[in-house]
Structures are given as C-alpha cells and as structure tokens.
Amino acid sequence: MIPHQDTVLIVEDELRGTRRWTDRHRLPLAWLPARLEVRVPLKQPSTNDAFFLRGIFSDYKAIAPVWTFSDPKWESNGGAFNFPQVTRPHHGSPMFIMGGGGPVICVPFNRLAYAAHGGPHSVTDWGGPSNWLNAGPSYVQAVTIGDMLTAIYRDFCHTHGRMGPQ
Amino acid sequence: METTTVQEKQEITVKVFSPRSPDAKSFTWRKTTKVAEAAREAAKAFGYQGGAPGLQTTEDPPRVLDNNKTLVAEHIVDGSELEIVDTGGGV
C-alpha cells in the first residue's frame, strides 16, 4: 500500500512532462489529487465525438494504474458505448478490446487488463498487476503517465465510432 | 559566400520531445538515418529502456513515422519537431 501523499508526489512529478504533451495536443488534462485521478476528455478525429479517458493511480507505482473510458459525468467506468471502436490497428494488435468482463484498454500498464481485476491476462501470462513494469515486453511499453497517454492517444486517433450501442 | 558543407546539407537538426520531460532535446541526424535508429537514440537520451521506441509528429492528430523508413522519406526536415512514442501493440 502506497501512502496517498506519496502517490500524489509521484504523479505530480510525472505530470510536469505530461502537461507539456497535453498542451501541445490541446488536451484538457485534469488532475484530482484527492481522488488520485487523471481525467482527459478526448475528441475522436474521424467523428468529433467526445470520449472520457480516466486514470486512477491508487498504489501507483507498486501496481499498474487503472485506465478506462468513463461515462461523460465521470461517475462510472464506461461500457461499450463509452469505448472507441478500432477500425484498423496501426501498431500490432488493438489495445481497445471487448474482454470477457467488458471493454478494456488491454495493455500491460492497465490494472484492468489483469485477471485479478477482471481482465484477460492471468498471473501465468503477465505476472499480475504488480509485475506491470516487466510484463508483456513484446507489447506496448509505457511506464510513466505521459508515456501511457501518448500510447493510448496514438491508437485512439485511429478509431471510428463506438464499440457498442448505448 | 557559400559556407555550407556537403555534410551539413546531408544533416538535419530536429527537436524531440518526450512526455516524460517538460524540456525538449535537439538531435542532429543524417537525412538518411532510419527512423527506428533515431528513435532509439532519442529514447535513450530521455532514459527509456526497452520497448519499441518510435517518433511521431507534434501535430494533432500526430502522425507516427514508419520505423523502417528514413527521416527524409518521412518528410522530416531541418527544424522539425517530433515526439517519442512506443510503437508496440496491445492485447
């Protein structure tokens, strides 16, 4: 368990570089330290539809953060309607998939990609969310918040529409 | 008087950003340098280890450069601004 204030310091240190990146791309990043939460509204280039990317950093970096697309009110983790639809993957396999437990951003740096949190990757596969810094070396690698956002946005820009109906 | 050497004409200086750092770094590469090679050098300078580093433009949406092409083939010119991005896939 990482003390809340320690996590705040870690995240805010990483956000220095991250905010320069979001500024360059005119993305309005919000950091809510009391909730250890990062919110980034995104506009899908091909449709101009709004999506709501959320990262939760409890126990960061002992375990991977939680990344998901939220409903527009930031009240819950989103369903298929809140996830973008991959049309044609540009970098290997797509990272936005429909898993057995629902839609997931399926990358080593997402806690929700691990079976312990409802994702498809078992302990024998990626070693669990505490192994995230070493997991899946042949998959996309991102070990800071800025790297994670850059990777997610890279694939988001090649999506079109939504993964499912409302 | 022409003072530009042939070598200088073959080189470009670009500014590379990393989402890890608020500050950019400058790199001078031959135009024929492969994107992957340039990306590896830039990533190392910013402290990246492992992964499959690549480069993308700073425009929005960004254009990820083809790691197998040269900088000139990807239309990178003197003064271009680029960002580091990992090129690995998900799932």
Interface residues (C-beta under 8 A of the other chain):
Chain A: E14 R16 G17 T18 R19 R20 W21 R24 H25 R26 P45 P89 H90 H91 G92 S93 P94 M95 F96 I97 I105 C106 V107 P137 S138 Y139 V140 Q141 A142 T144 I145 G146 D147 L149 T150 A151 Y153 R154 D155 C157
Chain B: F17 S18 P19 R20 S21 P22 G50 G51 A52 Q56 T58 D60 P61 P62 V64 E83 I84 V85 D86 T87 G88 G89 G90 V91
